[in-house]
Amino acid sequence: MESELLKEVRRLSQHYAFNSIQMHEAVARRAGLSGTDHKYLGFIMEKGQMTAGELSRLTGLTTGAVTGLIDRFEKKNLVRRKLIANDRRKVIIEPITENIMSLLVPLYTTFREKSAKLMASFSEDQIKTIETYFSGAIEIMKDVTAALNESTNSQSNGK
């Protein structure tokens, strides 16, 4: 039987996810982006330059949707397209980091300050426990996402 504490942690985890979505949507709106565009911009920042095909595989978006995404970012001067010299069919999407940072950093200042204060209230051992949890949870999410994507791809290929 699941303990009350474990049930409460699961409930809090769900609320954390909900509130994270709401906060990121609010940040995105203030930045003039949709919530999903904001998160995809984060992927580009995290991974650095990549081809549109790589971004499509990373996000699960169709190549057409990625083209629209890149168009919107380029219009806001957040990314640039660069042709690959030896293969003109391929285009590298390069984040314009200084523009992205100047747009988003001010919107996260309060969150970062309050989060730092909260983390400072924990002991080093408690922080290591939090780190262990998040590291494990991220791996679980990656595994489940890969399995769901594989299952979806198999179904769409008639397997």
Protein Blocks (a to p, Z undefined) as FASTA:
>chain_A
ZZfklmmmmmmmmmmmmmmmmmmmmmmmmnopafklmmmmmmmmmnopadfklmmmmnop
afklmmmmmmmmmmnopaccdddfklmkbccddddfklmmmmmmmmmmmmmmmmmmmmmm
pcfklmmmmmmmmmmmmmmmmmmmmmmmmmmmmmmnoZZ
